């Protein structure tokens, strides 16, 4: 059983950081990896050609381990979730007879690509909104998504959990339905992978895209993606020399190769060898793999459970436990509450959360404790 891990971070005293969904704090080990990467650039004569590849291999393997993928060549290093999703959009085979399905109020990076595909091809983009009524909201929302998938659907793109409130989507049932109609399932795992178990072998998405700076505990401007067999012969959104076969042979680079690297590696961002970000991201994933997402989720459940019960008892709304994550959840105040007053109170007490629409987004991790959640409850319910 995992215990509190705050000592592995450099969070300042006096700040209650319940905002990992906004940006994770850096682990001390990740800071050290970045500093060492900067130091190496002082003297480029010490950087061998193999350095352009060795770090990337380690990083792909660490992410493959996290999501249960045997072949690390199915993993691509990307610049952001938007980069990976743009690669999917470029290789999506649809026309005006088809439709694509997304969940309502998704993060923009998982909406704009499909808007572009719809504009360019005439395919219909269907948005399945959350129910306006709160009772059984998660259950009904999942049912609506399943009902929206029909024989003309060619893509379902959504998160494992909703970025704004943690509502969990039943990917196993959605995957089954997409298989029945021949549609792709593309998952934005940015707000779940790393803190919530995700098993590619079990869920079998066609693509899984993740930014690195949230629950993967890495730096900004790097992410990771899994691409399934559908994309094996696709075309990337840029033509990087690193993504071509035989790029490891520096003396032969002017013998231009028409073939790309195998599987997902064709989709990697240019300069993905980044000698600072790659070792930082790899150090982060080594720690996440050591903790294990199931244990992180269990820890989050233990420290947030009593607070969730107390907030519900005070009249706040939080999604049903069966249809939400425990590392990230949305909280709506009781009717008639002064939202701005509560927002100011949290700020004054140095409790960091996010505001998403008419709700507070609470996101906890192993650097948090039950006392952090008690402080949140007091701020929202006392006085």
C-alpha positions in Angstrom: 0.0 0.0 0.0 1.4 3.3 -1.0 1.9 6.0 1.6 2.2 9.8 1.4 5.0 10.8 -1.0 5.2 14.5 -0.5 8.9 14.3 0.5 9.7 13.4 -3.2 8.4 16.9 -4.3 9.5 20.5 -3.6 6.0 21.9 -2.9 6.2 24.9 -0.6 4.8 24.8 3.0 1.5 26.5 3.4 0.1 25.7 0.0 -2.6 23.0 -0.3 -2.1 21.9 -3.9 -5.3 20.0 -5.1 -4.7 20.9 -8.8 -2.7 18.1 -10.4 -5.2 18.1 -13.3 -3.9 21.7 -14.1 -0.3 20.8 -13.9 1.7 18.3 -11.8 4.5 19.5 -9.5 7.9 18.2 -10.5 9.4 15.3 -8.7 12.8 16.0 -7.3 14.1 13.1 -9.4 12.7 14.8 -12.5 14.3 18.1 -11.7 17.6 16.4 -11.3 17.3 14.7 -14.7 16.5 18.0 -16.3 19.5 19.7 -14.7 21.8 16.9 -15.9 20.4 17.3 -19.4 21.2 21.0 -19.3 24.7 20.3 -18.1 25.4 17.8 -20.9 24.7 20.6 -23.5 27.6 22.6 -22.1 30.0 20.4 -24.0 28.5 18.9 -27.2 31.7 17.0 -27.8 30.6 14.6 -25.2 27.2 13.9 -27.0 27.6 10.8 -29.3 25.3 10.1 -32.2 23.7 7.2 -30.2 22.4 9.9 -27.7 19.8 10.8 -30.4 18.2 7.4 -30.0 19.1 5.8 -26.6 17.0 8.1 -24.4 14.0 7.8 -26.7 14.1 4.0 -26.5 14.1 4.1 -22.7 11.2 6.5 -22.7 9.1 4.5 -25.1 9.7 1.4 -23.1 8.7 3.1 -19.8 5.4 4.3 -21.4 4.8 0.9 -23.0 5.2 -0.7 -19.5 2.7 1.8 -18.0 -0.1 1.0 -20.5 0.7 -2.7 -21.1 2.1 -2.6 -24.6 4.7 -5.2 -25.6 6.2 -3.5 -28.6 7.7 -0.1 -27.8 7.7 0.7 -31.5 3.9 1.3 -31.0 4.8 4.3 -28.9 5.5 7.7 -30.3 7.1 10.7 -28.6 4.9 13.7 -29.4 5.0 17.4 -28.5 1.5 17.6 -27.1 -1.8 15.8 -27.1 -2.8 18.1 -30.0 0.1 16.8 -32.0 -0.9 13.2 -31.6 -4.5 13.9 -32.3 -3.6 15.8 -35.5 -1.7 12.7 -36.6 -4.9 10.7 -36.2 -7.0 13.3 -38.0 -4.6 13.3 -41.0 -5.0 9.6 -41.4 -8.7 9.2 -40.8 -10.6 7.8 -43.8 -14.0 9.4 -43.8 -16.4 11.1 -46.2 -19.7 12.9 -46.1 -21.6 9.7 -45.5 -19.9 9.1 -42.1 -20.1 10.6 -38.7 -17.7 11.1 -35.8 -18.7 11.2 -32.1 -17.2 13.3 -29.3 -18.4 14.0 -25.7 -19.8 17.4 -24.9 -17.4 20.1 -23.6 -14.2 18.0 -24.3 -10.9 19.8 -24.0 -10.4 21.8 -27.2 -7.4 19.8 -28.4 -9.7 16.8 -28.8 -12.4 18.8 -30.6 -10.6 21.1 -33.1 -9.1 18.2 -35.1 -12.5 16.7 -35.7 -14.0 20.0 -36.6 -11.3 20.3 -39.3 -12.0 16.8 -40.6 -15.7 17.6 -40.7 -15.1 20.8 -42.6 -12.7 19.2 -45.1 -14.7 16.0 -45.8 -18.3 16.7 -45.0 -18.5 14.0 -42.3 -20.9 14.9 -39.5 -19.5 15.7 -36.1 -21.9 14.6 -33.4 -21.5 16.0 -29.9 -23.1 14.0 -27.1 -23.7 16.4 -24.3 -24.0 15.5 -20.6 -27.5 15.3 -19.1 -28.7 18.6 -17.6 -30.1 16.6 -14.7 -27.6 15.6 -12.0 -29.1 12.3 -10.7 -27.5 9.3 -12.6 -25.6 11.8 -14.8 -22.6 9.6 -15.6 -24.7 6.5 -16.3 -27.0 8.4 -18.6 -24.2 10.1 -20.4 -22.5 6.8 -21.2 -25.8 5.4 -22.4 -26.2 8.4 -24.8 -22.7 7.9 -26.2 -23.4 4.2 -26.9 -26.8 5.1 -28.5 -25.2 7.7 -30.7 -22.8 5.1 -32.4 -24.4 3.7 -35.6 -23.3 1.9 -38.7 -22.1 5.2 -40.3 -19.8 6.1 -37.3 -16.1 6.0 -38.2 -14.6 7.6 -35.1 -15.3 8.0 -31.4 -12.9 10.4 -29.7 -13.1 11.1 -26.0 -11.1 10.9 -22.7 -11.1 8.0 -20.3 -12.4 10.6 -17.8 -13.8 14.0 -18.6 -11.2 16.7 -18.1 -13.6 19.1 -16.3 -15.3 16.8 -13.7 -13.8 13.3 -13.8 -16.8 11.6 -15.2 -15.6 8.2 -16.3 -16.5 6.7 -19.7 -17.0 3.0 -20.1 -14.3 2.4 -22.7 -14.9 -1.4 -22.7 -18.5 -1.0 -23.7 -17.7 1.8 -26.1 -14.9 -0.3 -27.7 -17.2 -3.2 -28.2 -19.8 -1.0 -29.9 -17.2 0.7 -32.2 -15.9 -2.8 -33.2 -19.5 -3.8 -34.1 -19.8 -0.9 -36.6 -16.2 -0.7 -37.7 -15.3 2.6 -36.0 -12.0 3.8 -34.5 -11.7 4.5 -30.8 -9.3 7.3 -30.0 -8.7 8.1 -26.4 -7.2 11.3 -24.9 -5.6 9.9 -21.8 -4.1 13.2 -20.6 -6.3 13.4 -17.5 -6.2 9.8 -16.5 -3.2 7.8 -17.7 -0.7 7.6 -14.9 -3.2 8.0 -12.1 -5.8 5.5 -13.3 -5.0 2.1 -14.7 -5.1 1.9 -18.5 -4.5 -1.4 -20.2 -4.1 -1.2 -24.0 -4.2 -5.0 -24.3 -7.6 -5.0 -22.6 -9.3 -1.9 -24.0 -7.6 -2.1 -27.4 -8.0 1.5 -28.5 -6.8 2.5 -32.0 -4.9 5.4 -30.5 -4.1 6.7 -27.0 -2.7 10.2 -26.7 -1.3 11.7 -23.6 0.3 15.0 -22.6 3.2 14.5 -20.2 2.9 17.4 -17.8 -0.2 16.2 -15.8 -0.7 12.7 -14.4 2.5 11.4 -16.1 4.3 13.8 -13.8 6.7 15.1 -16.6 7.7 18.5 -18.0 5.7 20.7 -20.4 6.0 20.3 -24.2 6.4 16.6 -24.4 3.8 13.8 -24.6 3.4 10.1 -25.5 1.1 8.3 -27.8 0.2 4.7 -28.7 -0.9 4.0 -32.3 -2.5 0.7 -33.3 -2.3 -1.2 -36.6 -4.8 1.0 -38.4 -2.0 3.7 -38.5 0.9 1.5 -39.5 1.0 2.8 -43.1 -0.1 6.4 -42.4 1.6 9.7 -43.2 2.9 11.9 -40.4 2.2 15.6 -40.1 5.9 16.4 -40.5 8.9 14.8 -42.3 11.6 14.4 -39.6 14.9 12.8 -40.6 14.7 10.8 -37.3 11.5 9.2 -38.4 13.0 7.6 -41.5 14.5 4.1 -41.6 18.3 3.9 -41.2 18.4 7.4 -39.6 20.7 5.9 -37.0 23.5 5.8 -39.6 24.7 9.4 -39.6 27.2 8.8 -42.4 24.4 7.7 -44.7 21.8 10.4 -44.1 22.1 11.8 -47.6 21.1 8.4 -49.0 17.4 9.5 -48.6 15.1 6.7 -47.5 11.5 6.7 -48.7 10.5 4.4 -45.8 9.5 5.5 -42.4 10.4 4.0 -39.1 8.2 1.1 -38.1 4.7 1.4 -36.6 4.1 4.4 -34.4 7.6 5.9 -34.7 6.7 7.6 -38.0 4.5 9.9 -36.0 7.1 11.3 -33.7 7.7 15.0 -33.4 10.8 16.5 -34.9 13.8 16.7 -32.5 12.1 14.1 -30.3 15.6 13.2 -28.9 15.3 16.3 -26.8 18.2 15.9 -24.3 16.5 17.7 -21.5 12.8 16.8 -21.8 13.3 13.1 -22.6 15.3 12.2 -19.5 12.9 14.2 -17.4 9.9 12.4 -18.8 11.6 9.0 -18.5 12.5 9.7 -14.8 8.8 10.7 -14.2 7.5 7.5 -15.8 10.0 5.3 -13.8 8.5 6.7 -10.6 4.9 6.3 -11.8 5.6 2.7 -12.8 7.1 2.1 -9.4 4.1 3.5 -7.6 1.7 1.9 -10.1 -1.5 3.7 -11.2 -3.8 1.2 -9.3 -2.0 2.2 -6.1 -2.2 5.9 -6.9 -5.9 5.5 -7.6 -6.4 3.6 -4.3 -4.5 6.2 -2.4 -6.6 9.0 -3.9 -9.7 7.1 -3.0 -8.6 6.8 0.7 -7.7 10.4 1.2 -10.7 11.9 -0.8 -13.4 9.5 0.3 -14.2 11.1 3.7 -14.1 14.6 2.2 -16.5 13.6 -0.6 -18.9 12.2 1.9 -18.8 15.3 4.0 -19.2 17.6 1.0 -22.2 15.6 -0.2 -23.7 15.8 3.3 -23.3 19.6 3.1 -25.4 19.6 -0.1 -22.6 19.7 -2.7 -22.9 17.6 -5.8 -20.2 15.1 -6.9 -20.7 12.5 -9.6 -21.7 9.0 -8.5 -18.7 7.0 -7.4 -19.3 4.3 -10.0 -19.0 6.8 -12.8 -16.1 9.0 -11.8 -12.4 8.9 -11.1 -11.0 9.4 -7.6 -8.0 11.4 -8.5 -10.1 14.1 -10.2 -13.7 15.1 -9.6 -16.0 18.1 -10.1 -17.8 19.7 -7.2 -20.9 21.8 -7.6 -22.0 23.9 -4.6 -25.5 23.7 -3.1 -28.1 25.9 -4.8 -28.0 29.5 -3.7 -24.3 29.4 -2.7 -22.1 32.3 -3.4 -19.6 30.8 -5.9 -17.3 33.8 -6.1 -17.2 34.1 -2.3 -16.1 30.4 -2.0 -13.6 30.9 -4.8 -12.0 33.9 -3.0 -12.0 31.9 0.3 -10.0 29.1 -1.3 -7.6 31.5 -2.8 -7.1 33.3 0.5 -6.5 30.0 2.3 -3.9 29.0 -0.4 -6.0 26.0 -1.5 -5.2 25.5 -5.2 -8.0 24.0 -7.3 -9.4 24.7 -10.8 -12.7 26.4 -11.8 -14.4 24.7 -14.7 -17.7 26.3 -15.6 -19.9 26.4 -12.5 -17.9 23.8 -10.7 -14.6 23.4 -8.8 -12.3 20.7 -10.1 -10.5 18.9 -7.3 -7.5 16.7 -8.2 -5.4 14.9 -5.6 -2.2 12.8 -5.8 0.3 11.1 -3.6 1.8 14.4 -2.5 -1.6 15.2 -0.8 -2.9 13.9 2.5 -6.3 13.5 4.2 -5.6 16.7 6.1 -5.5 18.6 2.8 -8.9 17.4 2.0 -10.2 18.3 5.4 -8.9 21.8 4.9 -10.9 22.0 1.6 -14.1 20.8 3.3 -13.7 23.4 6.1 -13.2 26.2 3.6 -16.3 25.2 1.6 -18.7 24.3 4.5 -17.8 26.4 7.6 -19.1 29.9 8.0 
